[in-house]
Amino acid sequence: MATEPTTAVLTPGDASADGSGMPQLNFDTFPNQIFWLLVALAAIYFVLSRIALPRIASVLAERQGTITNDIAAAEELKHKAAEAEKAYEKALADARAEANRIAEETKAEMQEELDKKQAKAEAEIAAQQAESEKRIDEIRANATASVEEVAKATAQSVVAAMGFEAEQDRIDQAVDQRLKESA
């Protein structure tokens, strides 16, 4: 046989005959519950306002100070980085200017040295040319004298081969005159 459970529905304010039930819903204990609720809230408020919240506030203030200091330090470092970049750019520009100046000096020195060597070479060439012209003039003079001698000897031989006899002075004058005309 099975027994069926009986359920009784209690309303707030109803109490069972044995006194069991939910005490939170019993109106007879409401003033006592409200008192202890207020005491618990007051205790929690006291603990929070005197102990926990000041600690939290000091931690928040410390964090805010740290954040402020870190932001200030970051701004300072940013400013220093900008100054360092400007100094780097200036040093780089100075180095480029110095490199250009050195390059120009080297170029000028090389051009000067080249000009000196070119002038020396031109002087040597001019001296060699003058010497060559002198030699050529000597060779021409010798050649002219040799041609004149050969022409005189040939003229003497031609006149003798024709059966005539001519004076050497007349042959020399005729050859000299003919050479002057051709020159």
C-alpha positions, 0 to 999 in steps of 0.5 A: 500500500502506498501512502500519499503525501499530504501537502499543506499550503502555508500562507505568510502568517500561518505557522504550523502547529509544530512551529516549523516553516520559513521564519523569514516569512513569519510576520512575528519575527519581522521586527527582529529581522529588520533590527539585525538587518540594520545592524548588519548593514551598519557593520558592513558600512563601518567596515567598508567606510573605515577599512576597505574603501580607504585602502581602495582609495589609496590604491586608486590614488597611488595608481593615478599618481603612477599613471600621471608620473608615467605619462609625464615621464613618457612626455619627457622621453618623447621630448628628449627623443625629438631633441635627439632626432633633431641633433641626429638630423643636424649631425647628419647634415653637418656630416654631409656638408663636411663630406661635400667640402672634402670632396670639393677640396679633393676634386680641386687638388686633383684638378690642380695636380692634373693641370700641373701635369698637363702643363708639364706635359705640354711644356715637354711636348713643346720642347720636343716639338721645338727640338723636332722642328730644329732637327727638321730645319737642319735636315731641310738645310742639309737636304737643300745643300745636298740637293744643291750639290747634287744639282750642280754636279748633275748639271756639270755632268749633263753639260759635259755629256753634251760636249760643252764645257762650262765654267763652274761659277756659271753652273752654280749661278744657274742652279742657284737661280733655278732653286730660288724660283722653285722655292 
